[in-house]
């Protein structure tokens, strides 16, 4: 695994009243991606935001990659809308697509990177056939739908098995982890095989965000 670590703060934990300023602050602080948790109150029991927020940030001047996690069903129409709004990476849940490979190709047709997201109970076998098509796999270390949940420890074994699967196939696929990721557990998540870390409240709710970002990168570089 040669991928450099990426910190992708989730705007779900940001102050929506000043979202552009909030995103500028975490990017200026050293974070590399902006993570969108898109929920539809159907696939998951919550409702967040749509493609117009993505477009607004692009129009605001955000040039960092926008990493969109679609927790919606059906998924193809939202793939089209977020791609047109400026998303750079689009990840969806295999359970939300009737034809997973077709949805993967739809993301690629828009010129976006593509990922699949695995819920805690979703087995790796569900994505094995399409793994070579993916730029990233997102391992959910909480049940999707709400921010601020605690990390599910059994996710570490899943991350390790996924990294081994990628290595066996000669793939450099990014492994992202979302849910309960904090400076005090991020190192063991990295050691399990992850290289991309979605963090919400651990950064946006920190009293000193720059200190939280610096501490996170310090843990990853040990």
N, C-alpha and C positions, 0 to 999 in steps of 0.2 A: 504494500500500500504506500503510494507516494503522494497522495493528495494532501495539499496543505490544509490545515484546519480552517474552517469557515464558521464564524459566529453570525447567526441569522435571527436577530431579535424579532419577536412577533408583535405586530402593532395592536394585537388584541389587548395588550396590557398598557398601551399608550393612552395619552390624554387626547381624545378625539377633537376636543375644542381647539387644539393647536397642533394638529397632526403633522403638518409640514415641518414645523419647528422641532417637534419631537424626533422625527426621522433624521433631520439634519444633525441633531445633537449626537445620536448614536453612531451615525456614519462618520462624523467628524472625530468621534472618540475611538474609531478603529474597527468597528464592525463592518463586515463586507457585504452582506445581503440584507434585504428587507423581506420579512416573512409575513404572508397574508393567510390568516385562518378564515376561510370562507365557509360559513355554515348556513344551512337552508331551513332549519326547523322541520326537516323531513328525514333526511338521512341521519342527522344528529339533532338532539333536542335543544337547539339554540339558533339564533338568527344574528348574523353579523353584518357584513357589508358586501357590496357588489362591485362590478367592474368600474363604475364611475369613480370610486375611490382610488383605484389603481391608476386610472387616467389622470386624476387630479394630481397625484404625486409625480407622475411623469411630467405633467405640465408645470408643476412646481419647480422642476429642475433636477429631480432625483435621477442620477445616472447609474447608481448601483443596481445590480441584478435584483429584480422583484421576483420572489419565490412564492408562488401561489399554491396553497394546499386546498384543493377543492373537496370539501366534505358535503357534497351535494349529490342528489340523485333525481333524475338522470343527469349525466355529466357532459354529454357532447356539446350541448348548446352553450354551457358555461365555458367550456374549452374555447369555443369560437369567440365568445364575448371577451374573455380575459386576454386572449391572444391579441385581439384587435385593440384592447385598452393598454397594451404595452407590457404584459407579463413576459418575463424572460425564461422562467422555469415553471412548468405546470405539472403538479402531482395530483393524482386522483386515486380513489379506492377501487380495487378490482371488483368489489361487490356492487359498485354503483354503475357498472357498465355491462351491457348484455354481450358486447363483443370487445374484449379487452384489447386485442391486437389492433382492431380498427380504431379504437379511441387513441391508442398510442400513436398510430400513424397520423391521426388528425392533428395531434399536438405538433408532430414533426413537420407536417405540411405548412404550418404557420411559422416555422423557423425557430420554434421554442425548444428548449431542452425538456425532457419528459421523465417523470418519476411515477412510481406506484407507492401507495401508502399501505402499511400493514397494521391493522388493529391488533391489540394484544392477543386475541384469539384466532387471528388469521394465520394459517400455516404458510411456511416458506414455499411449500410445494405448489401453491396457487400461482406463483409468479415465475417458477423455474423455467418454463418453456419460453417466456418472453424476456428473461433477464438480460440476454445480450442486446436487446433493443433499448434498454433503459440507461439514462444518464445518472439516475439516482434512485435509491430505495429509501423511503421514509419509514422508520420503525417507530410506531406510536408506543411510547412508554407510559401512557395513561390511556383511559378510554376517551375517545374523541367527543367533543361537545362543550367542554368548559375549560377555562384556564385555571391555574393555581392548584392543580392536583399533585399528589405525591408520586414520585418515580416508582414504577413497578419493577422490582429487582430482577424478576425472571426475564426481563427484556435483555439483560446482559448476555445470557446464553443464546438468545435469538440473534443478537448482533454478531456474536462470535460465529455462529453457524452460517449466517448470511455472508460474512466476510470470507469464511472458508469456501463457500460455494462460489463466490466471485473469483477467488484465487485459483480454484480448480479449473475454472473456465477461462482463466487468463484475462479477467476483466478488471478494469480500474474504476468500476461503478462507485459513485459516492454513496456513503451510508449516512443518512441524516437521522437524528433522534429528536423526538418532540414529546415533551411532557415531564415536568419535574426536574429539568436539567438545571443544575446550579454549580457555582464554583467549587463546592465541596464534594460533588460527585462526578464532575465532568472528566476527571482524569481516568477513572475506572471505566467510564463509557468509551473514552478514546482508546484505552488499552484493549477493550473488547473488540474494537475494529471500526468504530465510527470516526468520521472526519468532518461532519457537518452538524452543528448544534443549534437547535431552535431554543431560544430562551426568551421568556416573556417577563414575568414579574421579577425574576432574578436581576434583570437589568433595569427595566422601566420603573419598577417600584423601589429600587435601591435609593438610599438617602444620598449617596454619592455615585452617580452612574459611571463617571470616568474611572473611579476606583474599582467598581464592580467589573467593568470591562477589562481593565489592566490586570486584575486578579484572575480573571478567567483565562486570559492569554498566558499569564504566568504559570497557571496550573497545567495548561496544555503543552508548554515548552519544557516542562521538567523531564 
